[in-house]
Amino acid sequence: MAATGSKSVLFVCLGNICRSPIAEAVFTKMATDAGGVDKWRIDSAATSTYEIGNPPDHRGQACMKSHDVPMKHVARQVTKDDFQSFEYILCMDENNLSELNRKAKQVKDSQAKIELLGSYDPQKQRIIKDPYYGSDDDFEKVYEQCVRCCKAFLEQNS
């Protein structure tokens, strides 16, 4: 998790070992490169309990390493506090979105703006597909989508 700042974003996918840690790492590097990482609190989490405590998928780690994007994360599940403490919760697909909206309704004073990360994609690819059962190429596609989306999100929120 990056430094605590005045802005905050939580990236969410099903297990928090593929898409959301990639998005977290990409966004953290972009914010760092732009000189503004200290203004952000950045993290990622899962809607499920499947992978809690596990590191990111080895294929995602290899993809990030090939792009010189540092990645350090341990999977965790979204908490009620996340809905109160994060300004943005950006998720990867419609299932994540509906689960997050369901959970947000159970939280008093939910402040988070819950959106698809893909809603920021200039190429209009709104869904970032889970690469877990796919190939290295699928992880590369996730990386490329995250780069486009995170760049647009950062530009809108700088």
DODO-804553 format. One line per 8 residues: number of its first residue (from 1); for each residue z, y, x of N, C-alpha, C. Coordinates in Angstrom, 2 decimals, decimal comma. Each point is the difference from the previous one (the first is absolute). Layout:
# residues N
NUM) Z/Y/X/Z/Y/X/Z/Y/X | ...
# end
This chain:
# residues 158
1) 0,00/-1,18/0,85/0,00/1,18/-0,85/0,00/1,24/0,89 | -0,83/0,93/-0,33/-0,12/1,24/0,79/1,15/0,96/-0,32 | 0,02/1,08/0,72/1,07/0,99/-0,12/0,14/0,55/-1,42 | 1,20/0,39/-0,35/0,26/0,59/-1,31/-0,44/1,45/0,01 | -0,84/0,36/-0,94/-0,50/1,37/-0,08/0,07/0,52/-1,41 | -0,73/1,06/-0,25/0,03/0,64/-1,30/-0,94/-0,67/-1,00 | -0,93/-0,81/0,51/-0,93/-0,72/-0,87/0,23/-1,49/0,19 | -0,36/-0,78/-1,01/0,24/-1,44/0,12/-1,06/-0,80/-0,74
9) -0,35/-1,14/0,62/-0,97/-0,90/-0,60/0,42/-1,44/0,28 | -0,09/-0,82/-1,04/0,28/-1,43/0,09/-1,28/-0,73/-0,40 | -0,49/-0,86/0,89/-1,19/-0,80/-0,28/0,46/-1,37/-0,50 | -0,63/-0,50/-1,08/0,47/-1,23/-0,63/-1,15/-0,96/-0,27 | 0,27/-1,28/0,30/-0,91/-1,08/-0,41/0,87/-1,17/-0,47 | -0,59/-1,15/-0,23/0,73/-1,13/-0,57/1,08/-0,52/0,94 | -0,34/-0,30/1,26/0,95/-0,65/0,89/0,52/0,86/1,14 | -0,64/1,14/0,26/0,38/0,92/1,07/-0,19/-0,62/1,39
17) -1,03/-0,87/0,12/-0,34/-0,52/1,33/-1,46/0,25/0,38 | -0,83/0,45/-0,94/-1,41/0,24/0,30/-0,38/1,47/-0,23 | -0,29/0,34/-1,25/-0,56/1,31/-0,30/0,96/1,15/0,21 | 1,21/-0,08/-0,55/0,90/1,17/0,10/0,48/0,28/1,42 | 0,29/-1,01/0,83/0,36/0,36/1,38/-1,18/0,56/0,79 | -1,22/-0,43/-0,34/-1,19/0,59/0,63/-0,10/1,47/-0,40 | 0,15/0,29/-1,29/-0,07/1,39/-0,47/1,11/0,84/0,64 | 1,21/-0,57/0,07/1,12/0,71/0,62/-0,32/0,34/1,47
25) -0,52/-0,98/0,73/-0,30/0,20/1,43/-1,12/1,02/0,18 | -1,04/-0,11/-0,82/-1,14/0,93/0,09/0,47/1,42/-0,31 | 0,76/0,16/-1,08/0,46/1,34/-0,38/0,94/0,58/1,06 | 0,89/-0,82/0,52/0,94/0,46/1,03/-0,76/0,49/1,23 | -1,03/-0,75/0,41/-0,79/0,41/1,17/-0,75/1,30/-0,29 | -0,58/0,11/-1,19/-0,72/1,23/-0,36/0,94/1,21/-0,02 | 1,16/-0,16/-0,59/0,96/1,10/-0,07/0,50/0,36/1,41 | 0,17/-1,01/0,83/0,42/0,23/1,39/-1,09/0,75/0,76
33) -1,24/-0,47/-0,12/-1,13/0,62/0,70/-0,21/1,44/-0,46 | 0,32/0,28/-1,27/-0,16/1,35/-0,55/1,19/0,89/0,35 | 1,02/-0,58/0,64/1,17/0,77/0,40/0,99/0,26/-1,12 | -0,11/-0,75/-1,10/0,87/0,27/-1,14/0,85/-1,17/-0,44 | 0,12/-1,05/0,82/0,74/-1,18/-0,43/1,47/0,31/-0,29 | 0,56/1,01/0,68/1,40/0,35/-0,22/0,24/0,62/-1,38 | -1,07/0,37/-0,68/0,12/0,56/-1,36/0,01/-1,09/-1,06 | -0,19/-1,25/0,42/-0,17/-1,10/-0,94/1,06/-1,08/0,15
41) 0,35/-0,59/-1,12/0,73/-1,27/-0,05/-1,03/-1,01/-0,49 | -0,29/-1,01/0,81/-1,08/-0,94/-0,27/0,55/-1,42/0,05 | -0,33/-0,81/-1,01/0,47/-1,38/-0,02/-0,97/-0,82/-0,85 | 0,24/-1,31/-0,06/-0,76/-0,86/-0,90/0,92/-1,07/-0,56 | -0,42/-0,58/-1,13/0,83/-0,98/-0,69/-0,87/-0,89/-0,88 | 0,64/-1,02/-0,57/-0,68/-0,99/-0,84/0,48/0,11/-1,45 | -0,86/-0,43/-0,92/0,45/-0,15/-1,38/0,71/-1,34/-0,17 | -0,33/-0,98/0,84/0,57/-1,35/-0,11/1,10/-0,24/1,04
49) 0,61/-1,16/-0,10/1,02/-0,43/0,98/-0,56/-1,02/0,99 | -1,28/-0,34/-0,11/-0,58/-1,12/0,76/0,20/0,07/1,51 | -0,14/1,17/0,58/-0,05/0,10/1,46/1,14/0,80/0,62 | 1,05/0,30/-0,76/1,10/0,84/0,49/0,50/-0,51/1,35 | 0,11/0,92/0,97/0,49/-0,34/1,32/-1,05/-0,43/0,99 | -1,23/-0,19/-0,47/-1,08/-0,46/0,88/-0,74/1,16/0,65 | -0,59/-0,25/1,18/-0,84/1,02/0,65/-1,35/0,06/-0,70 | -0,81/1,02/0,31/-1,35/0,06/-0,55/-0,82/-1,23/0,40
57) -0,96/-0,35/-0,83/-0,92/-1,11/0,27/-0,63/0,17/1,39 | -0,10/-1,09/0,73/-0,52/0,06/1,38/-1,43/0,54/0,06 | -0,79/-0,24/-1,04/-1,38/0,52/-0,02/0,00/1,52/-0,17 | 0,92/0,51/-0,81/0,14/1,45/-0,15/0,49/0,64/1,29 | 0,94/-0,67/0,67/0,49/0,50/1,28/-1,12/0,05/1,03 | -0,83/-1,04/0,04/-1,12/-0,04/0,95/-1,00/1,11/-0,31 | -0,26/0,23/-1,27/-0,92/1,07/-0,41/0,54/1,35/0,44 | 1,27/0,25/-0,24/0,60/1,28/0,40/-0,03/0,17/1,51
65) 0,28/-1,08/0,72/-0,02/0,06/1,47/-1,40/0,34/0,49 | -1,02/-0,55/-0,64/-1,39/0,27/0,42/-0,39/1,46/-0,23 | 0,70/0,68/-0,88/-0,27/1,42/-0,28/1,06/0,92/0,63 | 0,85/-0,56/0,86/1,07/0,76/0,66/0,92/0,70/-1,01 | 0,31/-0,70/-1,07/0,92/0,53/-1,01/1,31/-0,79/0,12 | 1,08/0,65/0,43/1,28/-0,70/0,10/0,48/-0,47/-1,37 | 0,55/-1,22/-0,03/0,50/-0,55/-1,26/1,32/-0,69/0,28 | 1,03/0,45/-0,69/1,31/-0,63/0,11/0,62/0,05/-1,39
73) 0,18/-1,14/-0,60/0,51/-0,01/-1,37/0,61/-1,36/-0,32 | 0,97/0,00/-0,88/0,58/-1,21/-0,56/-0,10/0,13/-1,51 | -0,58/-1,00/-0,65/-0,24/0,05/-1,44/1,30/0,18/-0,79 | -0,09/0,86/-1,02/1,12/0,22/-0,92/-0,56/0,22/-1,39 | 0,86/-0,13/-0,99/-0,41/0,24/-1,39/0,33/1,44/-0,39 | -0,80/0,54/-0,90/0,25/1,33/-0,57/1,38/-0,01/-0,66 | 0,76/1,08/0,21/1,32/0,12/-0,60/0,00/1,12/-1,04 | 1,03/0,03/-0,83/0,13/1,08/-0,98/0,09/1,35/0,71
81) 0,68/0,04/1,14/0,14/1,23/0,77/-1,36/0,55/0,43 | -0,95/-0,89/0,27/-1,34/0,46/0,42/-0,63/0,91/-1,04 | 0,21/-0,29/-1,27/-0,59/0,81/-1,06/0,65/1,38/-0,09 | 1,21/0,12/0,51/0,71/1,27/0,00/-0,19/0,78/1,29 | -0,28/-0,70/1,10/-0,01/0,67/1,30/-1,39/0,24/0,58 | -1,03/-0,69/-0,49/-1,35/0,24/0,50/-0,77/0,90/-0,95 | -0,73/0,94/0,58/-0,84/0,90/-0,77/-1,23/-0,74/-0,54 | -0,60/-0,83/0,87/-1,18/-0,78/-0,37/0,25/-1,47/0,25
89) -0,42/-0,83/-0,96/-0,07/-1,44/0,20/-1,46/-0,36/-0,23 | -0,66/-0,42/1,07/-1,43/-0,30/-0,04/-0,21/-1,51/0,15 | -0,63/-0,59/-1,01/-0,17/-1,45/0,00/-1,47/-0,40/0,10 | -0,23/-1,30/0,09/-1,31/-0,51/0,39/-0,88/-0,49/-1,15 | 0,60/-0,45/-1,09/-0,83/-0,54/-1,09/0,68/0,20/-1,35 | -0,70/-0,37/-1,05/0,49/0,21/-1,38/1,27/-0,78/-0,28 | 0,14/-1,20/0,58/1,23/-0,78/-0,22/1,19/0,72/0,62 | -0,17/0,53/1,23/1,07/0,77/0,63/0,35/1,20/-0,88
97) -1,02/0,70/-0,48/0,19/1,20/-0,80/0,78/-0,30/-1,27 | -0,37/-1,04/-0,72/0,70/-0,30/-1,24/1,44/-0,45/0,28 | 0,22/-0,77/1,07/1,35/-0,43/0,36/0,87/1,19/0,40 | -0,55/0,92/0,77/0,75/1,19/0,41/0,34/0,89/-1,19 | -0,96/0,18/-0,90/0,26/0,80/-1,20/1,07/-0,65/-0,87 | -0,01/-1,34/-0,09/1,01/-0,73/-0,75/1,38/0,22/0,63 | 0,07/-0,14/1,32/1,28/0,18/0,71/0,49/1,45/-0,10 | -0,92/0,95/0,07/0,37/1,42/-0,05/0,68/0,35/-1,33
105) -0,42/-0,65/-1,07/0,59/0,25/-1,32/1,47/-0,42/-0,07 | 0,40/-0,90/0,91/1,37/-0,50/0,02/0,90/0,87/0,89 | -0,58/1,02/0,62/0,75/0,84/0,94/0,24/1,38/-0,61 | 1,27/0,35/-0,08/0,35/1,33/-0,49/-0,41/1,01/1,07 | -0,60/1,10/-0,41/-0,42/1,07/0,92/-1,07/-0,45/1,00 | -0,92/-0,86/-0,43/-1,10/-0,38/0,88/-0,84/1,24/0,29 | -0,16/0,33/1,27/-0,71/1,21/0,42/-1,40/-0,29/0,54 | -0,24/-1,23/0,40/-1,21/-0,35/0,73/-1,27/0,13/-0,83
113) -1,03/0,50/0,63/-1,34/0,00/-0,59/-0,64/-1,31/0,44 | -0,25/-0,89/-0,96/-0,53/-1,33/0,29/-1,51/0,01/-0,22 | -0,73/-0,33/1,06/-1,47/0,04/-0,05/-0,59/-1,15/0,81 | -1,26/-0,27/-0,26/-0,76/-0,90/0,87/-0,36/0,76/1,27 | 0,24/-0,59/1,16/-0,44/0,62/1,25/-1,51/0,23/-0,05 | -0,71/-0,94/-0,61/-1,45/0,09/-0,11/-0,49/1,17/-0,83 | 0,88/0,63/-0,76/-0,41/1,18/-0,77/-0,36/1,16/0,93 | 0,39/-0,10/1,27/-0,34/1,02/0,99/-1,26/-0,34/0,80
121) -0,60/-1,15/-0,28/-1,16/-0,46/0,77/-1,25/0,82/-0,32 | -0,55/0,70/1,01/-1,24/0,76/-0,24/-1,16/-0,90/-0,42 | 0,08/-1,29/0,33/-1,05/-0,95/-0,40/0,29/-0,63/-1,37 | 1,08/0,47/-0,64/0,36/-0,41/-1,37/0,28/-1,50/-0,14 | 0,44/-0,65/1,07/0,43/-1,40/-0,09/1,50/0,02/-0,30 | 0,32/-0,01/-1,29/1,38/0,22/-0,44/0,94/-1,16/0,31 | -0,53/-1,20/0,07/0,84/-1,18/0,24/-0,12/-0,45/1,45 | 1,15/-0,17/0,64/0,04/-0,55/1,36/0,39/-1,47/-0,16
129) -0,97/-0,88/0,16/0,19/-1,42/-0,28/0,89/-0,67/1,04 | 0,80/-0,93/-0,49/0,92/-0,75/0,86/-0,81/-0,90/0,94 | 0,18/0,17/1,33/-0,76/-0,81/0,95/0,69/-1,31/0,36 | 1,16/-0,28/-0,59/0,83/-1,13/0,43/-0,76/-1,32/0,06 | -0,80/-0,28/-1,02/-0,75/-1,27/-0,02/-1,40/0,15/0,57 | -0,25/1,14/0,66/-1,33/0,28/0,54/-0,08/-0,18/1,50 | -0,94/0,72/0,58/-0,31/-0,11/1,42/0,42/1,26/0,75 | -0,23/-0,02/1,31/0,26/1,19/0,81/-0,82/1,19/-0,51
137) -1,20/-0,27/-0,49/-0,85/1,07/-0,55/0,66/0,67/-1,20 | 0,73/-0,77/-0,79/0,69/0,56/-1,16/1,12/0,95/0,43 | 0,67/-0,34/1,09/1,03/0,90/0,54/-0,64/1,28/0,54 | -1,17/-0,14/0,61/-0,73/1,17/0,50/-0,40/0,91/-1,16 | -0,43/-0,58/-1,12/-0,34/0,80/-1,19/1,22/0,75/-0,53 | 1,15/-0,67/-0,02/1,24/0,65/-0,43/0,31/1,17/0,92 | -0,12/-0,23/1,30/0,24/1,07/0,98/-0,92/1,19/-0,27 | -1,29/-0,26/-0,16/-0,97/1,09/-0,22/0,30/0,76/-1,29
145) 0,35/-0,72/-1,07/0,35/0,67/-1,25/1,26/0,85/0,19 | 0,98/-0,55/0,68/1,26/0,73/0,23/-0,26/1,26/0,83 | -0,88/-0,09/0,98/-0,33/1,18/0,81/-0,59/1,09/-0,90 | -0,98/-0,35/-0,82/-0,63/1,00/-0,89/1,02/0,60/-0,96 | 0,78/-0,85/-0,64/0,96/0,45/-1,01/1,13/0,81/0,60 | 0,55/-0,47/1,11/1,11/0,71/0,64/-0,44/1,35/0,53 | -1,22/0,07/0,52/-0,53/1,27/0,50/-0,08/1,02/-1,15 | -0,56/-0,43/-1,13/-0,13/0,89/-1,15/1,38/0,38/-0,56
153) 0,92/-0,96/-0,08/1,35/0,27/-0,49/0,71/0,99/0,92 | -0,10/-0,21/1,30/0,66/0,89/0,96/-0,59/1,42/-0,09 | -1,31/0,09/-0,12/-0,64/1,33/-0,11/0,48/0,73/-1,25 | 0,16/-0,73/-1,10/0,46/0,63/-1,25/1,47/0,38/0,04 | 0,76/-0,61/0,91/1,44/0,21/0,02/0,52/0,57/1,30 | -0,84/0,71/0,73/0,43/0,62/1,25/0,30/1,47/-0,20
# end
